[in-house]
Amino acid sequence: METCGPDSRSILLDLVGSLYDAPDKQALLEAFHRGIKKVLSASPLMLFLPVDSCSGRWSPEGCVSFPPDAAWAREWSLFYLRIDPLAIEAFRDPNSRAIRYCDLVDTADFHASRFYRDFFSRIPAGFALLLPLSCHGERQGALWILRSLEGREFADSDREIGDLLAYHLARAMLLVNLRSQPALCGQPGVLVYDGGKNLLYRNDRAQLILGTSDLRWCLDRANDPHPVLQTEKGVFHCRVLPVRPQEVGFAASGEFPSGSRDPRDGNVVILEPYRSTASLARRLNHFDLSQRQSEVVLEVVRGHSNREIADKLGISLQTVKDHMHDIFRILGVRSRTELMVMVFRGVDRENV
């Protein structure tokens, strides 16, 4: 996508909003698949490969392909995954950005490789864009978007759009995982605003929480990590996540004065149920954790990232990472999701 008009911008923001509105992982991937074809004009070929939270390895058994049950997707996940250059790169660095084969190897070398000769040349695709999916340092998996040989290579702007969407897809996937544990996280309210603070999208849950109220005031506090909203429906974190088209090659140079706000910017506001931690003190006493480690666990339960925990507790980011490593080791868990499930196990939903 070389340019972005108003319609393309709306499609991008609508796609981001729909991700947070998905009730489960299958619906989430289907929503992404429908939207990505419009945003990137991609072919309908797509493959999601999850990471097993226990082993930390790719999980072929959980792969999802579009079209469903594609034979080539199953063959790839079972036999050719281990020599796919994109998979190797994504697994080596969980925080890597969207990548293409041309970013890793010369085209001639790629065509001469065993992977291309034995597999890639036989499937109905000529180009691939891989989106590593990671949120709060927890790897969710990776998504392959494929174009036919009759199409064209993914452009740099396509890759930048992929980076933006991968972040929101990974976060939405983490929320879906948490919602499988009712005590941890309820259905979020989702609102999408453009750069002029005009409401573009509101899901049913947000309508139920807010009624006719608006949350434009949150957009002026986007740098505040803890804005909280209290309504008759409960207490909610108001997380403001930016969607800035100019960061993905959409800006029209010279169109806006220096220092002004591009009105095509967008923001997603997510209303996440605020999880009170007052009733967890007795539960945490069952674990062999220090006072500081318990404080870190409570911030994880509230859904905060390592950076937010560091700012809240007044410690360095590296110290938070060290505490998280020790907490995982003591409790025998491998992910934040497993940690939260263990902490809430046996805690009544009404007390959370």
BAKOLLUM-646005 format. One record per residue (C-alpha): z, x, y; residue number from 1. Coordinates in pm, 1 decimal. Example, Ala and Ser with C-alpha at 12.3 -4.5 7.8 and 13.67 -1.06 7.14 Angstrom:
% residues 2
w: 780.0, u: 1230.0, v: -450.0, k: 1
w: 714.0, u: 1367.0, v: -106.0, k: 2
END
This chain:
% residues 352
w: 0.0, u: 0.0, v: 0.0, k: 1
w: -119.0, u: 179.9, v: 307.8, k: 2
w: -8.1, u: -75.9, v: 567.0, k: 3
w: 242.3, u: -354.4, v: 583.2, k: 4
w: 175.8, u: -676.0, v: 768.2, k: 5
w: 422.5, u: -962.3, v: 814.4, k: 6
w: 330.1, u: -1116.4, v: 478.6, k: 7
w: 389.9, u: -790.4, v: 288.9, k: 8
w: 722.6, u: -739.3, v: 463.3, k: 9
w: 834.7, u: -1091.1, v: 368.5, k: 10
w: 728.9, u: -1034.6, v: 7.4, k: 11
w: 933.2, u: -713.6, v: -6.1, k: 12
w: 1244.8, u: -877.9, v: 137.7, k: 13
w: 1205.5, u: -1186.9, v: -81.2, k: 14
w: 1181.4, u: -960.5, v: -386.8, k: 15
w: 1502.0, u: -778.3, v: -296.1, k: 16
w: 1682.7, u: -1108.6, v: -242.3, k: 17
w: 1563.5, u: -1254.4, v: -570.7, k: 18
w: 1700.7, u: -954.7, v: -763.0, k: 19
w: 2059.7, u: -1035.1, v: -664.8, k: 20
w: 2007.9, u: -1401.3, v: -748.0, k: 21
w: 1910.9, u: -1340.5, v: -1113.2, k: 22
w: 2163.6, u: -1480.3, v: -1365.0, k: 23
w: 2096.2, u: -1225.0, v: -1641.6, k: 24
w: 1904.9, u: -905.1, v: -1715.4, k: 25
w: 1596.0, u: -1078.2, v: -1856.4, k: 26
w: 1565.2, u: -1300.4, v: -1549.2, k: 27
w: 1623.4, u: -996.6, v: -1328.4, k: 28
w: 1338.4, u: -801.3, v: -1485.9, k: 29
w: 1109.6, u: -1103.7, v: -1478.0, k: 30
w: 1177.2, u: -1149.2, v: -1105.3, k: 31
w: 1106.3, u: -781.2, v: -1044.9, k: 32
w: 785.8, u: -799.0, v: -1247.9, k: 33
w: 657.1, u: -1098.1, v: -1050.2, k: 34
w: 738.0, u: -934.2, v: -718.5, k: 35
w: 618.9, u: -580.9, v: -787.8, k: 36
w: 267.8, u: -701.6, v: -863.9, k: 37
w: 251.6, u: -843.5, v: -511.5, k: 38
w: 418.0, u: -549.3, v: -337.5, k: 39
w: 229.6, u: -267.5, v: -511.1, k: 40
w: -73.2, u: -458.5, v: -639.0, k: 41
w: 21.1, u: -310.1, v: -976.0, k: 42
w: -116.1, u: -413.9, v: -1311.5, k: 43
w: 109.9, u: -646.0, v: -1513.7, k: 44
w: 224.2, u: -362.0, v: -1743.3, k: 45
w: 592.2, u: -274.5, v: -1714.1, k: 46
w: 858.5, u: -130.1, v: -1943.4, k: 47
w: 1236.1, u: -116.0, v: -1897.1, k: 48
w: 1439.3, u: 122.7, v: -2110.3, k: 49
w: 1820.8, u: 98.6, v: -2084.8, k: 50
w: 2080.2, u: 368.5, v: -2130.0, k: 51
w: 2354.7, u: 304.3, v: -2382.4, k: 52
w: 2687.6, u: 313.9, v: -2194.5, k: 53
w: 2870.8, u: 460.0, v: -2493.7, k: 54
w: 2636.4, u: 741.5, v: -2596.8, k: 55
w: 2476.5, u: 798.4, v: -2257.1, k: 56
w: 2134.9, u: 816.1, v: -2427.6, k: 57
w: 1817.2, u: 611.6, v: -2397.4, k: 58
w: 1843.2, u: 295.1, v: -2607.1, k: 59
w: 1502.5, u: 200.5, v: -2759.0, k: 60
w: 1657.2, u: -105.3, v: -2919.8, k: 61
w: 1712.6, u: -258.8, v: -2578.1, k: 62
w: 1368.0, u: -195.4, v: -2429.4, k: 63
w: 1194.8, u: -484.8, v: -2250.5, k: 64
w: 818.1, u: -484.6, v: -2193.8, k: 65
w: 575.3, u: -692.5, v: -1992.3, k: 66
w: 376.5, u: -836.3, v: -2157.3, k: 67
w: 659.4, u: -918.0, v: -2400.7, k: 68
w: 674.1, u: -735.9, v: -2733.3, k: 69
w: 378.2, u: -509.7, v: -2651.9, k: 70
w: 305.3, u: -291.1, v: -2955.5, k: 71
w: 241.8, u: 14.8, v: -2740.8, k: 72
w: 583.7, u: -20.4, v: -2574.3, k: 73
w: 763.0, u: -27.1, v: -2906.5, k: 74
w: 562.7, u: 272.1, v: -3033.6, k: 75
w: 640.9, u: 463.9, v: -2716.0, k: 76
w: 1014.9, u: 394.7, v: -2722.9, k: 77
w: 1050.4, u: 487.7, v: -3090.8, k: 78
w: 822.0, u: 789.6, v: -3123.1, k: 79
w: 690.6, u: 927.9, v: -2792.8, k: 80
w: 985.2, u: 887.4, v: -2556.1, k: 81
w: 1124.2, u: 1231.4, v: -2634.1, k: 82
w: 806.3, u: 1409.6, v: -2519.2, k: 83
w: 719.1, u: 1187.6, v: -2221.1, k: 84
w: 742.5, u: 1418.0, v: -1912.9, k: 85
w: 869.2, u: 1133.1, v: -1694.3, k: 86
w: 1147.4, u: 1041.6, v: -1937.8, k: 87
w: 1255.0, u: 1405.4, v: -1969.3, k: 88
w: 1272.8, u: 1445.9, v: -1592.0, k: 89
w: 1457.4, u: 1117.0, v: -1534.9, k: 90
w: 1717.7, u: 1192.1, v: -1801.8, k: 91
w: 1777.6, u: 1544.0, v: -1671.6, k: 92
w: 1866.9, u: 1416.2, v: -1325.1, k: 93
w: 2026.6, u: 1068.0, v: -1308.3, k: 94
w: 1982.8, u: 1066.8, v: -929.7, k: 95
w: 1614.8, u: 1161.3, v: -933.3, k: 96
w: 1370.9, u: 965.1, v: -722.7, k: 97
w: 1062.9, u: 770.2, v: -829.5, k: 98
w: 814.0, u: 1004.4, v: -998.8, k: 99
w: 455.8, u: 1013.0, v: -1126.6, k: 100
w: 292.9, u: 1240.0, v: -1382.3, k: 101
w: 102.7, u: 1411.4, v: -1100.6, k: 102
w: 437.4, u: 1508.2, v: -942.8, k: 103
w: 534.0, u: 1703.4, v: -1255.2, k: 104
w: 219.8, u: 1855.8, v: -1405.9, k: 105
w: -136.2, u: 1929.8, v: -1307.3, k: 106
w: -371.8, u: 1649.8, v: -1412.1, k: 107
w: -578.0, u: 1880.7, v: -1635.0, k: 108
w: -263.0, u: 2009.8, v: -1807.5, k: 109
w: -137.2, u: 1654.7, v: -1854.8, k: 110
w: -466.2, u: 1546.2, v: -2017.2, k: 111
w: -444.0, u: 1845.4, v: -2251.0, k: 112
w: -87.9, u: 1764.8, v: -2358.6, k: 113
w: 4.8, u: 1623.4, v: -2697.8, k: 114
w: 170.5, u: 1323.2, v: -2531.8, k: 115
w: -150.8, u: 1228.6, v: -2350.0, k: 116
w: -377.4, u: 1301.3, v: -2648.3, k: 117
w: -172.1, u: 1122.4, v: -2914.5, k: 118
w: -38.6, u: 833.0, v: -2709.8, k: 119
w: -107.2, u: 783.2, v: -2340.5, k: 120
w: -486.0, u: 796.4, v: -2373.2, k: 121
w: -468.8, u: 510.8, v: -2626.6, k: 122
w: -267.3, u: 257.5, v: -2427.2, k: 123
w: -407.3, u: 18.1, v: -2164.4, k: 124
w: -283.3, u: 230.7, v: -1871.7, k: 125
w: -407.7, u: 524.7, v: -1670.5, k: 126
w: -126.9, u: 580.7, v: -1418.2, k: 127
w: 250.6, u: 549.8, v: -1428.3, k: 128
w: 532.6, u: 529.1, v: -1176.0, k: 129
w: 884.8, u: 570.8, v: -1313.0, k: 130
w: 1191.9, u: 438.3, v: -1131.4, k: 131
w: 1523.2, u: 592.5, v: -1247.7, k: 132
w: 1792.7, u: 325.8, v: -1207.7, k: 133
w: 2137.2, u: 450.3, v: -1109.0, k: 134
w: 2417.9, u: 290.1, v: -905.7, k: 135
w: 2751.0, u: 446.9, v: -810.7, k: 136
w: 2662.2, u: 739.5, v: -1035.6, k: 137
w: 2626.3, u: 508.6, v: -1337.5, k: 138
w: 2283.5, u: 526.7, v: -1499.7, k: 139
w: 2144.9, u: 183.6, v: -1589.2, k: 140
w: 1814.1, u: 297.4, v: -1737.1, k: 141
w: 1459.7, u: 352.7, v: -1612.0, k: 142
w: 1158.5, u: 137.9, v: -1534.8, k: 143
w: 797.0, u: 234.9, v: -1600.2, k: 144
w: 531.8, u: 59.5, v: -1387.7, k: 145
w: 179.7, u: 108.8, v: -1525.3, k: 146
w: -168.1, u: 65.4, v: -1379.8, k: 147
w: -488.9, u: 43.7, v: -1574.8, k: 148
w: -735.1, u: 332.8, v: -1586.9, k: 149
w: -971.7, u: 125.0, v: -1373.0, k: 150
w: -709.9, u: 122.4, v: -1095.1, k: 151
w: -591.1, u: 417.6, v: -887.2, k: 152
w: -307.6, u: 666.1, v: -879.4, k: 153
w: 15.2, u: 542.5, v: -720.3, k: 154
w: 20.0, u: 658.3, v: -357.7, k: 155
w: 309.2, u: 836.6, v: -186.8, k: 156
w: 391.4, u: 511.3, v: -6.5, k: 157
w: 408.2, u: 334.9, v: -345.7, k: 158
w: 659.1, u: 592.1, v: -463.1, k: 159
w: 868.7, u: 542.8, v: -149.6, k: 160
w: 869.3, u: 166.6, v: -200.4, k: 161
w: 975.9, u: 233.4, v: -559.3, k: 162
w: 1275.2, u: 436.4, v: -437.4, k: 163
w: 1388.3, u: 151.2, v: -214.7, k: 164
w: 1347.6, u: -113.8, v: -483.2, k: 165
w: 1506.3, u: 102.7, v: -755.3, k: 166
w: 1832.0, u: 119.5, v: -560.6, k: 167
w: 1855.2, u: -259.0, v: -527.5, k: 168
w: 1739.1, u: -317.2, v: -885.0, k: 169
w: 2008.1, u: -81.4, v: -1020.4, k: 170
w: 2279.7, u: -245.5, v: -811.6, k: 171
w: 2168.7, u: -594.6, v: -915.4, k: 172
w: 2168.5, u: -480.4, v: -1279.0, k: 173
w: 2523.1, u: -349.6, v: -1243.4, k: 174
w: 2631.8, u: -687.6, v: -1104.5, k: 175
w: 2463.9, u: -863.9, v: -1398.6, k: 176
w: 2657.4, u: -640.8, v: -1639.0, k: 177
w: 2984.1, u: -718.6, v: -1463.2, k: 178
w: 2915.8, u: -1092.1, v: -1463.9, k: 179
w: 2911.2, u: -1078.6, v: -1843.7, k: 180
w: 3288.7, u: -1029.0, v: -1803.2, k: 181
w: 3396.8, u: -1344.3, v: -1611.3, k: 182
w: 3721.8, u: -1189.2, v: -1491.3, k: 183
w: 3540.1, u: -907.1, v: -1319.5, k: 184
w: 3270.7, u: -1057.5, v: -1104.5, k: 185
w: 3136.8, u: -1403.6, v: -1028.4, k: 186
w: 2790.3, u: -1505.8, v: -913.8, k: 187
w: 2727.5, u: -1338.0, v: -574.2, k: 188
w: 2601.3, u: -1512.2, v: -266.3, k: 189
w: 2283.8, u: -1352.3, v: -129.9, k: 190
w: 2133.6, u: -1370.8, v: 218.1, k: 191
w: 1833.8, u: -1174.1, v: 347.8, k: 192
w: 1773.9, u: -1116.5, v: 719.8, k: 193
w: 1486.4, u: -951.8, v: 901.6, k: 194
w: 1536.4, u: -696.3, v: 1180.3, k: 195
w: 1567.5, u: -974.1, v: 1436.9, k: 196
w: 1864.5, u: -1123.2, v: 1246.7, k: 197
w: 1654.7, u: -1419.1, v: 1137.3, k: 198
w: 1759.2, u: -1562.3, v: 801.0, k: 199
w: 1473.2, u: -1533.1, v: 550.9, k: 200
w: 1647.3, u: -1617.7, v: 223.1, k: 201
w: 1971.9, u: -1775.1, v: 106.2, k: 202
w: 2057.3, u: -1849.8, v: -255.9, k: 203
w: 2246.2, u: -2157.2, v: -377.5, k: 204
w: 2571.7, u: -1964.6, v: -421.3, k: 205
w: 2565.6, u: -1849.1, v: -57.3, k: 206
w: 2499.9, u: -2208.1, v: 49.1, k: 207
w: 2803.1, u: -2321.9, v: -151.3, k: 208
w: 3025.2, u: -2049.5, v: -2.9, k: 209
w: 2912.3, u: -2075.3, v: 358.9, k: 210
w: 2787.6, u: -2428.5, v: 409.1, k: 211
w: 2604.3, u: -2424.4, v: 741.3, k: 212
w: 2772.6, u: -2103.8, v: 862.2, k: 213
w: 2583.0, u: -1781.4, v: 923.2, k: 214
w: 2670.2, u: -1416.5, v: 862.0, k: 215
w: 2468.6, u: -1246.2, v: 1134.3, k: 216
w: 2793.3, u: -1096.9, v: 1264.3, k: 217
w: 2800.2, u: -878.4, v: 950.0, k: 218
w: 2479.0, u: -706.5, v: 1057.1, k: 219
w: 2658.6, u: -556.6, v: 1358.3, k: 220
w: 2920.1, u: -412.3, v: 1121.2, k: 221
w: 2679.6, u: -261.2, v: 868.5, k: 222
w: 2863.9, u: 72.7, v: 885.6, k: 223
w: 3198.0, u: -91.8, v: 805.5, k: 224
w: 3237.4, u: -58.9, v: 426.2, k: 225
w: 3493.1, u: -339.1, v: 395.8, k: 226
w: 3401.3, u: -652.3, v: 596.8, k: 227
w: 3579.2, u: -945.7, v: 430.6, k: 228
w: 3511.9, u: -1318.0, v: 461.1, k: 229
w: 3764.5, u: -1589.0, v: 371.7, k: 230
w: 3646.4, u: -1945.4, v: 311.3, k: 231
w: 3779.0, u: -2244.2, v: 119.9, k: 232
w: 3584.1, u: -2105.5, v: -177.5, k: 233
w: 3781.1, u: -1780.3, v: -180.7, k: 234
w: 3779.6, u: -1429.7, v: -36.6, k: 235
w: 3458.0, u: -1226.3, v: -46.4, k: 236
w: 3341.9, u: -875.1, v: 32.9, k: 237
w: 3042.0, u: -888.0, v: 267.6, k: 238
w: 2828.5, u: -592.2, v: 162.5, k: 239
w: 2541.1, u: -515.0, v: 398.8, k: 240
w: 2261.0, u: -324.5, v: 225.2, k: 241
w: 1971.1, u: -210.1, v: 447.2, k: 242
w: 1606.7, u: -266.4, v: 365.4, k: 243
w: 1419.6, u: -57.0, v: 618.3, k: 244
w: 1039.9, u: -73.5, v: 581.6, k: 245
w: 985.4, u: 219.1, v: 817.8, k: 246
w: 1158.8, u: 441.8, v: 562.5, k: 247
w: 888.0, u: 362.9, v: 310.2, k: 248
w: 584.2, u: 435.9, v: 522.7, k: 249
w: 555.7, u: 99.9, v: 699.7, k: 250
w: 624.9, u: 207.9, v: 1059.5, k: 251
w: 343.9, u: 178.4, v: 1309.2, k: 252
w: 372.4, u: 497.7, v: 1513.4, k: 253
w: 412.4, u: 441.2, v: 1884.2, k: 254
w: 456.3, u: 65.6, v: 1849.5, k: 255
w: 824.6, u: 68.5, v: 1936.8, k: 256
w: 1000.4, u: 263.2, v: 2216.8, k: 257
w: 1205.9, u: 562.9, v: 2113.4, k: 258
w: 1552.9, u: 460.4, v: 1997.5, k: 259
w: 1470.2, u: 90.3, v: 1968.4, k: 260
w: 1518.5, u: -110.1, v: 1649.6, k: 261
w: 1205.6, u: -190.6, v: 1454.2, k: 262
w: 1212.0, u: -572.2, v: 1422.2, k: 263
w: 1062.7, u: -539.7, v: 1074.7, k: 264
w: 1388.6, u: -390.0, v: 945.2, k: 265
w: 1577.9, u: -605.3, v: 700.7, k: 266
w: 1926.8, u: -638.9, v: 556.7, k: 267
w: 2062.2, u: -796.0, v: 240.7, k: 268
w: 2413.7, u: -941.3, v: 269.2, k: 269
w: 2586.7, u: -982.9, v: -67.2, k: 270
w: 2900.9, u: -1196.8, v: -92.3, k: 271
w: 3096.5, u: -1050.0, v: -383.5, k: 272
w: 3422.6, u: -1219.5, v: -492.5, k: 273
w: 3714.9, u: -1013.1, v: -369.5, k: 274
w: 3914.9, u: -904.6, v: -669.0, k: 275
w: 4282.7, u: -902.4, v: -581.0, k: 276
w: 4462.8, u: -609.9, v: -744.6, k: 277
w: 4823.9, u: -716.7, v: -690.1, k: 278
w: 4856.5, u: -846.0, v: -1048.2, k: 279
w: 4719.7, u: -525.7, v: -1201.8, k: 280
w: 5021.4, u: -303.1, v: -1133.5, k: 281
w: 5189.6, u: -387.1, v: -1464.9, k: 282
w: 4860.7, u: -341.9, v: -1648.4, k: 283
w: 4805.6, u: 5.6, v: -1502.1, k: 284
w: 5157.2, u: 106.8, v: -1602.8, k: 285
w: 5036.3, u: 90.5, v: -1964.9, k: 286
w: 4802.3, u: 383.8, v: -1900.0, k: 287
w: 4897.9, u: 747.7, v: -1864.0, k: 288
w: 4763.3, u: 774.1, v: -1509.3, k: 289
w: 4907.1, u: 941.7, v: -1203.4, k: 290
w: 4974.6, u: 737.0, v: -889.5, k: 291
w: 4661.7, u: 874.3, v: -722.7, k: 292
w: 4449.2, u: 803.2, v: -1030.6, k: 293
w: 4578.9, u: 444.8, v: -1032.9, k: 294
w: 4480.8, u: 411.1, v: -666.8, k: 295
w: 4129.9, u: 530.9, v: -750.8, k: 296
w: 4107.5, u: 277.6, v: -1036.3, k: 297
w: 4205.8, u: -4.6, v: -799.7, k: 298
w: 3927.6, u: 93.4, v: -559.5, k: 299
w: 3679.3, u: 100.7, v: -848.7, k: 300
w: 3792.9, u: -252.2, v: -940.2, k: 301
w: 3715.7, u: -357.8, v: -583.7, k: 302
w: 3360.1, u: -235.5, v: -637.8, k: 303
w: 3370.4, u: 65.9, v: -407.9, k: 304
w: 3149.9, u: 370.6, v: -449.7, k: 305
w: 3291.8, u: 722.6, v: -477.2, k: 306
w: 3210.1, u: 784.1, v: -109.4, k: 307
w: 3389.5, u: 464.6, v: -3.6, k: 308
w: 3691.3, u: 558.2, v: -217.6, k: 309
w: 3702.7, u: 902.2, v: -55.2, k: 310
w: 3695.5, u: 747.8, v: 293.6, k: 311
w: 3956.5, u: 484.9, v: 204.2, k: 312
w: 4204.4, u: 730.3, v: 46.4, k: 313
w: 4139.2, u: 1016.0, v: 288.2, k: 314
w: 4032.8, u: 1264.2, v: 20.7, k: 315
w: 3713.5, u: 1457.2, v: -44.6, k: 316
w: 3421.9, u: 1319.9, v: -242.1, k: 317
w: 3461.9, u: 1600.9, v: -496.4, k: 318
w: 3827.9, u: 1508.8, v: -545.2, k: 319
w: 3726.2, u: 1149.6, v: -621.6, k: 320
w: 3472.2, u: 1277.4, v: -875.4, k: 321
w: 3740.8, u: 1494.4, v: -1036.8, k: 322
w: 3977.7, u: 1197.0, v: -1057.3, k: 323
w: 3703.0, u: 981.2, v: -1210.3, k: 324
w: 3631.2, u: 1248.7, v: -1472.6, k: 325
w: 4001.7, u: 1265.9, v: -1565.1, k: 326
w: 4036.6, u: 884.9, v: -1570.7, k: 327
w: 3737.2, u: 849.2, v: -1802.5, k: 328
w: 3881.3, u: 1115.7, v: -2031.8, k: 329
w: 4232.7, u: 965.7, v: -2041.0, k: 330
w: 4112.2, u: 610.0, v: -2102.6, k: 331
w: 3827.3, u: 706.3, v: -2335.9, k: 332
w: 3557.1, u: 524.2, v: -2137.5, k: 333
w: 3209.9, u: 641.1, v: -2036.0, k: 334
w: 3120.8, u: 416.7, v: -1742.3, k: 335
w: 3270.8, u: 221.2, v: -1454.2, k: 336
w: 3185.6, u: -102.2, v: -1633.8, k: 337
w: 3382.3, u: 4.7, v: -1943.7, k: 338
w: 3669.2, u: 113.8, v: -1717.7, k: 339
w: 3686.4, u: -226.3, v: -1548.8, k: 340
w: 3666.8, u: -413.2, v: -1879.0, k: 341
w: 3956.6, u: -205.5, v: -2013.8, k: 342
w: 4168.6, u: -257.1, v: -1701.6, k: 343
w: 4114.5, u: -634.1, v: -1701.3, k: 344
w: 4154.9, u: -681.5, v: -2075.4, k: 345
w: 4434.5, u: -931.2, v: -2126.6, k: 346
w: 4459.0, u: -1021.2, v: -1759.2, k: 347
w: 4420.0, u: -1394.8, v: -1699.9, k: 348
w: 4119.8, u: -1485.8, v: -1489.8, k: 349
w: 4337.7, u: -1693.9, v: -1257.2, k: 350
w: 4544.7, u: -1387.4, v: -1171.4, k: 351
w: 4250.6, u: -1165.9, v: -1080.0, k: 352
END
